[in-house]
Each structure stands twice: as C-alpha cells, then as structure tokens.
Amino acid sequence: MKKVIVFVFFFVLTFQSWAIADAANPISVNTVNVNGKFIATDVSPIIEGRRVLVPIRTLASLGVTYQWDSKSQSAVITKGTDQIKLMANKKEAFKNNKAVQVDVPVQVSQGRILVPIRFISENFGCKASYEKLRSILFIQDGNYKVDQESLKAEDLQAARQAAISLPIQFSYKSLSSLEKPGANKEYNYVFPRGDSSRYMYGNNVGNTVVEVKDGVAKAVWQFTVSTGLEDIATSAGKRPSYNYVTWVTDIMMFKDENGNIKTVYKDEKGQQKDFTVKSQSYTDIVQPIPNEKRKQ
C-alpha cells in the first residue's frame, strides 16, 4: 500500500509542474501519426514561420515517393500522377512543371529532408491536422478509414494502441492551460483494467478523460488539481459518473526523461507490479499487461 501511495503522490506532483514554454516556438510536435499509425523518426518535425515541416520519409505510408538531388538541393516528390519539385531555401516550387509558391522552403536537418506538411497535403489531396492537447500532427490521405476491428481487438495492447491513435475531439471549449507549449514534455496514459474504450491522458498541467466509441475519441472531461485527484482546481466538460481515480492504480503508463516507458499496474490478485521498457516510438507507451483479460 505504501508503494501505491507514493506512486499516486508522484502522479499528482507531475500535473502541478509547469513546463517552460519556448516563446519562439508557439507550438511543438511530439509525434506524427500517418493514416492511424505513429511514425518513428530520428529527426523531429520542426516549426518554421509557424509552419510545420516533417521528415519526408514519414509520408511513405501515404504512397509518396521522393528523390533528393544533393547537388541542386532539390526534392522531387511523386504521388500517383502528380509530381512536386521543392528546392531548399526557395519559396518557388513546381507542381507538374507549373510554378507555385510555398510558404516555407525545404529544410535539411541532420542529413534528413524536411518538407512543409501543409503544402504537401494540400497538393496531394491529404488532410493534416494538429491536436494541441497531445502535440500530435495527424496526416491522412483521402481514402483513409478508421480500422474499427482493431479498436475491438481481444488483444488489449493492440486495441489501446488503436484508441490513442485517434485524434481527440471536443464538444466543448477545452482548457487552454493543458495546450500550452511544452506541456507534453512528460505525459502518461491511464486505463481501467480490462478496458480499451476509455482512458485518461495526463501531461505536465492536467488530465483529460477520453471515451472511444464508433471509431471516434471524444474528450468528455478535463481537469487540473490542487493537492490530489479529488481536489479539482479547474475543469471543463462533464465529470463522468464512473470512478476514474481508481484507474491510476489499475494501469498507468508514462514516459520518463530518459525515453523509457514505465508501467505500473495491479495484477489479477490486486498486487501492484511495475516494469520498464525502452521506447522506440510513441505507440510504445501502451504495453501489454501480464494475464490481463478484456472485461465482457
């Protein structure tokens, strides 16, 4: 019990610490999700003139191919019958050999080519959206559909990974404090045991309770705390009737400052257990819980 109390105390402290926002970087991108899959990259997206540039290789699952000419510092990007030529440090580009303007030129960082995602998505018929709550950039092609079966999978790890891969939608005005730059430098996911249809996302500032139904993830309630999970400081949405507090000791997964995923959970006998794994991509935040079975 002492270990549980200490852990919950750490959980509360995490949400009362404010990250320092970078005034020159009004938004940040924690990860990129393309067609429902989190993409692991060795170079992070960057912000240039309030435009997001992503490593070009992250777009491969959209059916995009590219060639980079190091001599001319230009990239030729092809999807289907459309072709775009972008040049480093130039705002003039060519789509199917016709000159067009681009807000932000191609960048080269650590040997990787980064392209302006808004320009690419608009010209290739894709949709790009930025979720402020988790600092995630979602990119989807015109034919993308949510895989409903994966959300209902018997494998709870797979179902939960599919659930957090959905952009979170709001039917109310969200708490702006949870969306401040830097709020997601540390984050965690909390799940009720045996369930993938609900979770609570927490960052450095506060918490969001999310429900997943019919392929849509909806934020039902947000809150910040003063001294404990029941001591609500601010909130938005409608507080759920179920006991979300017990989820903290059911299953909690968070990423530490060393890039490790720490998982703390109650086993089938109610005993608290924990383990740590190395994170390779964002989706690794969801780990399998030994002997866990889906609730009927």
VOPAGU-2260 file (C-alpha; in pm, 1 decimal, decimal comma):
REM VOPAGU-2260
SITE   aa  ch    i         X         Y         Z
SITE  MET   A    0       0,0       0,0       0,0
SITE  LYS   A    1     287,4     237,0      80,6
SITE  LYS   A    2     421,2     193,2    -273,2
SITE  VAL   A    3      79,3     277,1    -418,5
SITE  ILE   A    4      51,9     594,8    -209,7
SITE  VAL   A    5     399,6     709,2    -310,6
SITE  PHE   A    6     320,4     647,2    -676,1
SITE  VAL   A    7      -8,8     836,6    -664,3
SITE  PHE   A    8     171,2    1125,1    -490,9
SITE  PHE   A    9     420,9    1133,9    -779,5
SITE  PHE   A   10     128,0    1131,3   -1023,3
SITE  VAL   A   11     -26,0    1437,5    -858,3
SITE  LEU   A   12     301,6    1629,1    -844,6
SITE  THR   A   13     359,2    1564,7   -1213,7
SITE  PHE   A   14      43,2    1751,6   -1302,3
SITE  GLN   A   15     121,6    2056,1   -1090,0
SITE  SER   A   16     457,5    2133,5   -1252,1
SITE  TRP   A   17     453,6    2376,8   -1543,9
SITE  ALA   A   18     683,2    2329,9   -1838,7
SITE  ILE   A   19     869,1    2637,6   -1963,2
SITE  ALA   A   20     721,9    2746,1   -2295,4
SITE  ASP   A   21     955,7    2844,4   -2575,8
SITE  ALA   A   22     837,5    3190,5   -2680,3
SITE  ALA   A   23     989,2    3144,8   -3026,2
SITE  ASN   A   24     808,7    2813,0   -3071,6
SITE  PRO   A   25     433,2    2869,7   -3023,2
SITE  ILE   A   26     360,0    2501,9   -3093,7
SITE  SER   A   27     559,2    2182,3   -3070,9
SITE  VAL   A   28     513,4    1841,7   -3231,0
SITE  ASN   A   29     562,1    1539,3   -3008,8
SITE  THR   A   30     498,2    1285,3   -3281,9
SITE  VAL   A   31     343,0    1230,6   -3625,4
SITE  ASN   A   32      53,9     993,2   -3693,2
SITE  VAL   A   33       2,2     893,3   -4056,5
SITE  ASN   A   34    -313,1     701,3   -4151,3
SITE  GLY   A   35    -365,0     582,9   -3794,7
SITE  LYS   A   36      -5,0     478,5   -3727,4
SITE  PHE   A   37     254,8     661,7   -3520,8
SITE  ILE   A   38     570,8     708,2   -3724,1
SITE  ALA   A   39     909,4     674,7   -3558,1
SITE  THR   A   40    1160,4     929,4   -3687,0
SITE  ASP   A   41    1521,5    1000,0   -3596,3
SITE  VAL   A   42    1464,1    1371,0   -3667,2
SITE  SER   A   43    1175,2    1555,2   -3505,5
SITE  PRO   A   44     939,3    1782,4   -3700,8
SITE  ILE   A   45    1034,9    2149,3   -3677,9
SITE  ILE   A   46     844,2    2475,9   -3671,9
SITE  GLU   A   47     946,7    2744,6   -3920,9
SITE  GLY   A   48     741,7    3061,3   -3950,5
SITE  ARG   A   49     450,3    2887,6   -3772,4
SITE  ARG   A   50     458,9    2615,6   -4039,4
SITE  VAL   A   51     530,0    2253,6   -3955,5
SITE  LEU   A   52     795,6    2068,4   -4154,4
SITE  VAL   A   53     819,0    1689,1   -4126,5
SITE  PRO   A   54    1082,9    1438,9   -4238,7
SITE  ILE   A   55     983,8    1338,9   -4588,3
SITE  ARG   A   56    1023,7     969,0   -4512,3
SITE  THR   A   57     726,7     985,2   -4270,4
SITE  LEU   A   58     499,1    1025,4   -4573,4
SITE  ALA   A   59     586,6     688,0   -4725,9
SITE  SER   A   60     265,3     526,1   -4597,7
SITE  LEU   A   61      67,1     784,3   -4796,6
SITE  GLY   A   62     202,3     633,0   -5117,9
SITE  VAL   A   63     451,9     915,9   -5161,6
SITE  THR   A   64     792,1     854,7   -5318,8
SITE  TYR   A   65    1075,2    1103,1   -5346,4
SITE  GLN   A   66    1418,6    1167,9   -5489,0
SITE  TRP   A   67    1671,3    1408,8   -5342,3
SITE  ASP   A   68    1934,7    1576,3   -5556,3
SITE  SER   A   69    2212,0    1686,5   -5320,7
SITE  LYS   A   70    2384,3    1888,4   -5593,9
SITE  SER   A   71    2083,8    2110,6   -5668,6
SITE  GLN   A   72    1943,1    2073,3   -5314,9
SITE  SER   A   73    1603,0    1981,3   -5455,0
SITE  ALA   A   74    1342,0    1714,5   -5382,2
SITE  VAL   A   75    1107,6    1562,4   -5638,8
SITE  ILE   A   76     801,2    1417,8   -5462,9
SITE  THR   A   77     558,1    1193,7   -5650,9
SITE  LYS   A   78     217,3    1052,1   -5567,4
SITE  GLY   A   79      20,5     886,9   -5844,6
SITE  THR   A   80      30,3    1114,1   -6148,4
SITE  ASP   A   81     116,8    1428,0   -5950,1
SITE  GLN   A   82     472,5    1547,2   -5903,4
SITE  ILE   A   83     610,1    1833,1   -5696,3
SITE  LYS   A   84     960,5    1976,4   -5704,5
SITE  LEU   A   85    1079,0    2166,2   -5399,0
SITE  MET   A   86    1411,8    2342,2   -5356,6
SITE  ALA   A   87    1595,4    2416,1   -5036,2
SITE  ASN   A   88    1585,3    2783,8   -4932,0
SITE  LYS   A   89    1347,5    2876,7   -5215,4
SITE  LYS   A   90     978,1    2960,5   -5190,6
SITE  GLU   A   91     912,5    2878,0   -5553,4
SITE  ALA   A   92     813,2    2517,6   -5624,5
SITE  PHE   A   93     681,8    2330,7   -5928,8
SITE  LYS   A   94     373,7    2113,7   -5944,3
SITE  ASN   A   95     354,5    1912,4   -6265,4
SITE  ASN   A   96     607,3    2159,6   -6412,0
SITE  LYS   A   97     396,9    2465,4   -6322,9
SITE  ALA   A   98     540,0    2723,0   -6084,1
SITE  VAL   A   99     363,9    2755,1   -5746,8
SITE  GLN   A  100     450,5    2937,4   -5425,1
SITE  VAL   A  101     531,2    2764,8   -5097,4
SITE  ASP   A  102     525,0    2941,9   -4759,1
SITE  VAL   A  103     830,6    2765,5   -4617,4
SITE  PRO   A  104    1118,3    2614,8   -4818,6
SITE  VAL   A  105    1253,7    2263,9   -4776,8
SITE  GLN   A  106    1493,2    2227,1   -4483,8
SITE  VAL   A  107    1779,4    1985,0   -4432,9
SITE  SER   A  108    1842,5    1881,8   -4071,8
SITE  GLN   A  109    2091,9    1619,8   -3953,7
SITE  GLY   A  110    2106,3    1478,7   -4303,9
SITE  ARG   A  111    1727,2    1444,2   -4325,8
SITE  ILE   A  112    1494,7    1628,1   -4564,6
SITE  LEU   A  113    1201,8    1811,3   -4405,1
SITE  VAL   A  114     910,8    1938,1   -4612,0
SITE  PRO   A  115     620,1    2175,3   -4526,5
SITE  ILE   A  116     331,6    1941,7   -4448,8
SITE  ARG   A  117      55,1    2191,9   -4526,0
SITE  PHE   A  118     183,9    2246,2   -4878,7
SITE  ILE   A  119     232,0    1873,0   -4939,1
SITE  SER   A  120    -109,3    1776,5   -4802,2
SITE  GLU   A  121    -297,0    2044,2   -4997,7
SITE  ASN   A  122    -129,7    1947,6   -5325,0
SITE  PHE   A  123    -163,8    1572,3   -5281,3
SITE  GLY   A  124    -520,9    1566,6   -5152,5
SITE  CYS   A  125    -431,3    1473,9   -4795,2
SITE  LYS   A  126    -558,4    1613,4   -4467,0
SITE  ALA   A  127    -325,0    1740,4   -4197,9
SITE  SER   A  128    -447,2    1845,1   -3853,6
SITE  TYR   A  129    -269,9    1937,4   -3534,1
SITE  GLU   A  130    -400,4    1820,5   -3197,6
SITE  LYS   A  131    -293,2    2074,5   -2937,0
SITE  LEU   A  132    -379,8    1859,5   -2636,7
SITE  ARG   A  133    -112,9    1595,3   -2705,9
SITE  SER   A  134     102,6    1791,4   -2954,1
SITE  ILE   A  135      38,4    1534,9   -3227,4
SITE  LEU   A  136      31,4    1600,6   -3602,2
SITE  PHE   A  137    -223,8    1376,3   -3779,3
SITE  ILE   A  138    -192,3    1318,2   -4153,9
SITE  GLN   A  139    -449,4    1119,5   -4351,7
SITE  ASP   A  140    -493,9    1054,3   -4719,9
SITE  GLY   A  141    -828,9    1089,4   -4893,5
SITE  ASN   A  142    -908,0     717,2   -4872,7
SITE  TYR   A  143    -824,1     667,9   -4506,7
SITE  LYS   A  144   -1082,0     496,2   -4284,8
SITE  VAL   A  145   -1053,9     407,2   -3917,3
SITE  ASP   A  146    -991,7      36,4   -3859,2
SITE  GLN   A  147   -1289,6     -42,1   -3637,4
SITE  GLU   A  148   -1183,1    -403,1   -3583,7
SITE  SER   A  149    -852,2    -305,1   -3425,1
SITE  LEU   A  150   -1037,8     -94,0   -3167,0
SITE  LYS   A  151   -1234,2    -403,1   -3060,3
SITE  ALA   A  152    -942,9    -647,7   -3069,6
SITE  GLU   A  153    -920,5    -908,8   -2796,3
SITE  ASP   A  154    -556,4    -810,4   -2764,6
SITE  LEU   A  155    -589,2    -515,1   -2526,8
SITE  GLN   A  156    -248,8    -373,8   -2616,0
SITE  ALA   A  157    -344,6    -356,9   -2985,2
SITE  ALA   A  158    -688,1    -211,9   -2904,1
SITE  ARG   A  159    -541,3      55,4   -2675,7
SITE  GLN   A  160    -274,9     146,8   -2929,3
SITE  ALA   A  161    -552,2     191,1   -3186,0
SITE  ALA   A  162    -751,4     401,8   -2939,6
SITE  ILE   A  163    -471,6     650,7   -2868,8
SITE  SER   A  164    -405,5     671,1   -3244,7
SITE  LEU   A  165    -738,4     851,2   -3291,1
SITE  PRO   A  166    -734,6    1232,4   -3279,9
SITE  ILE   A  167    -919,7    1352,6   -2970,6
SITE  GLN   A  168   -1232,6    1553,5   -3046,9
SITE  PHE   A  169   -1404,8    1809,7   -2825,3
SITE  SER   A  170   -1770,5    1912,6   -2799,1
SITE  TYR   A  171   -1681,4    2188,9   -2551,3
SITE  LYS   A  172   -1412,7    2452,7   -2511,5
SITE  SER   A  173   -1104,5    2276,4   -2381,2
SITE  LEU   A  174    -881,4    2405,9   -2102,3
SITE  SER   A  175    -622,3    2620,7   -2276,1
SITE  SER   A  176    -372,4    2562,0   -1994,7
SITE  LEU   A  177    -342,5    2194,9   -2099,3
SITE  GLU   A  178    -241,3    2302,8   -2450,3
SITE  LYS   A  179      44,5    2535,6   -2364,4
SITE  PRO   A  180     376,5    2478,9   -2546,7
SITE  GLY   A  181     591,4    2233,2   -2354,9
SITE  ALA   A  182     301,9    2081,4   -2159,9
SITE  ASN   A  183     363,2    1743,5   -2323,4
SITE  LYS   A  184     731,8    1705,6   -2249,3
SITE  GLU   A  185     612,0    1447,4   -1997,6
SITE  TYR   A  186     288,5    1256,1   -2042,5
SITE  ASN   A  187     105,9     941,2   -1939,0
SITE  TYR   A  188    -191,8     723,1   -2019,9
SITE  VAL   A  189    -411,8     562,6   -1755,4
SITE  PHE   A  190    -650,5     275,4   -1834,0
SITE  PRO   A  191    -917,8      86,8   -1639,9
SITE  ARG   A  192    -823,3    -279,8   -1615,8
SITE  GLY   A  193    -965,9    -496,1   -1893,7
SITE  ASP   A  194   -1095,2    -198,6   -2093,5
SITE  SER   A  195    -977,2     -14,0   -2406,6
SITE  SER   A  196   -1283,3     205,8   -2460,5
SITE  ARG   A  197   -1177,7     467,8   -2205,1
SITE  TYR   A  198    -854,8     624,8   -2091,3
SITE  MET   A  199    -718,7     929,6   -1913,1
SITE  TYR   A  200    -439,0    1129,7   -2068,9
SITE  GLY   A  201    -220,5    1341,6   -1845,2
SITE  ASN   A  202      51,3    1595,6   -1917,7
SITE  ASN   A  203     252,8    1838,5   -1704,7
SITE  VAL   A  204     -54,9    2053,8   -1643,9
SITE  GLY   A  205    -370,5    1843,6   -1619,4
SITE  ASN   A  206    -579,8    1548,1   -1723,3
SITE  THR   A  207    -832,2    1457,4   -1992,2
SITE  VAL   A  208   -1078,7    1169,6   -1969,4
SITE  VAL   A  209   -1143,9    1023,7   -2315,2
SITE  GLU   A  210   -1409,8     779,7   -2435,7
SITE  VAL   A  211   -1377,4     585,2   -2762,0
SITE  LYS   A  212   -1691,0     484,8   -2949,4
SITE  ASP   A  213   -1767,0     408,6   -3316,1
SITE  GLY   A  214   -1414,0     497,5   -3421,5
SITE  VAL   A  215   -1417,1     840,3   -3255,5
SITE  ALA   A  216   -1222,1     950,8   -2947,7
SITE  LYS   A  217   -1411,5    1215,9   -2750,2
SITE  ALA   A  218   -1282,7    1417,0   -2457,0
SITE  VAL   A  219   -1564,2    1406,0   -2201,8
SITE  TRP   A  220   -1393,6    1592,5   -1917,0
SITE  GLN   A  221   -1075,3    1784,9   -1838,0
SITE  PHE   A  222    -940,2    1894,0   -1502,6
SITE  THR   A  223    -642,9    2026,2   -1310,7
SITE  VAL   A  224    -580,7    1955,6    -944,0
SITE  SER   A  225    -450,5    2142,5    -640,9
SITE  THR   A  226    -340,0    1875,9    -392,9
SITE  GLY   A  227    -490,9    1548,6    -513,0
SITE  LEU   A  228    -701,6    1383,3    -782,8
SITE  GLU   A  229   -1021,7    1469,0    -593,9
SITE  ASP   A  230    -917,3    1829,4    -526,7
SITE  ILE   A  231   -1025,6    1983,3    -856,8
SITE  ALA   A  232    -886,3    2328,7    -935,3
SITE  THR   A  233   -1030,6    2386,3   -1284,0
SITE  SER   A  234   -1239,1    2173,2   -1517,0
SITE  ALA   A  235   -1423,4    2166,1   -1849,0
SITE  GLY   A  236   -1680,1    1928,2   -1994,8
SITE  LYS   A  237   -1890,1    1691,9   -1782,0
SITE  ARG   A  238   -1741,1    1492,0   -1498,5
SITE  PRO   A  239   -1811,5    1120,7   -1556,9
SITE  SER   A  240   -2008,0     914,7   -1304,7
SITE  TYR   A  241   -1752,8     631,0   -1300,3
SITE  ASN   A  242   -1451,7     637,6   -1068,6
SITE  TYR   A  243   -1160,8     749,3   -1284,3
SITE  VAL   A  244    -937,9     782,2    -975,1
SITE  THR   A  245    -909,4     403,8    -940,0
SITE  TRP   A  246    -761,5     385,0   -1291,2
SITE  VAL   A  247    -438,1     536,0   -1159,9
SITE  THR   A  248    -357,3     216,0    -971,0
SITE  ASP   A  249    -521,1     -12,5   -1230,7
SITE  ILE   A  250    -283,1      65,1   -1518,0
SITE  MET   A  251     -63,3     369,4   -1564,8
SITE  MET   A  252     199,6     409,6   -1835,2
SITE  PHE   A  253     427,6     710,5   -1861,9
SITE  LYS   A  254     741,4     817,0   -2043,0
SITE  ASP   A  255    1035,4     928,3   -1831,6
SITE  GLU   A  256    1309,8    1179,3   -1908,0
SITE  ASN   A  257    1537,6     903,3   -2041,7
SITE  GLY   A  258    1292,3     788,1   -2306,9
SITE  ASN   A  259    1182,6     481,5   -2110,0
SITE  ILE   A  260     824,9     364,2   -2066,4
SITE  LYS   A  261     738,3     291,4   -1704,8
SITE  THR   A  262     428,7      78,4   -1647,7
SITE  VAL   A  263     268,2      40,9   -1304,9
SITE  TYR   A  264     -35,3    -184,3   -1264,7
SITE  LYS   A  265    -236,6    -407,7   -1035,2
SITE  ASP   A  266    -221,6    -776,0   -1123,0
SITE  GLU   A  267    -514,8   -1017,5   -1109,8
SITE  LYS   A  268    -458,1   -1060,0    -735,0
SITE  GLY   A  269    -462,8    -686,1    -670,2
SITE  GLN   A  270     -88,1    -664,6    -610,2
SITE  GLN   A  271     100,0    -367,1    -750,7
SITE  LYS   A  272     362,8    -450,8   -1013,3
SITE  ASP   A  273     580,1    -245,1   -1245,3
SITE  PHE   A  274     823,1    -282,9   -1534,2
SITE  THR   A  275    1023,2     -57,5   -1765,3
SITE  VAL   A  276    1092,3     -85,7   -2139,3
SITE  LYS   A  277    1282,9     128,8   -2387,6
SITE  SER   A  278    1063,0     338,3   -2613,8
SITE  GLN   A  279    1118,5     323,0   -2989,1
SITE  SER   A  280     809,5     514,9   -3098,7
SITE  TYR   A  281     510,2     691,7   -2946,1
SITE  THR   A  282     289,9     384,0   -2965,8
SITE  ASP   A  283     523,8     202,1   -2724,2
SITE  ILE   A  284     361,1     398,0   -2442,4
SITE  VAL   A  285      97,4     120,5   -2444,6
SITE  GLN   A  286     245,2    -201,5   -2310,8
SITE  PRO   A  287      86,0    -545,3   -2259,3
SITE  ILE   A  288     -22,8    -621,1   -1902,9
SITE  PRO   A  289      54,2    -980,5   -1795,5
SITE  ASN   A  290    -254,3   -1203,7   -1763,6
SITE  GLU   A  291    -492,3    -914,8   -1832,9
SITE  LYS   A  292    -823,4   -1014,9   -1990,1
SITE  ARG   A  293   -1082,4    -798,6   -2157,0
SITE  LYS   A  294   -1391,6    -730,7   -1947,2
SITE  GLN   A  295   -1705,4    -871,6   -2100,6
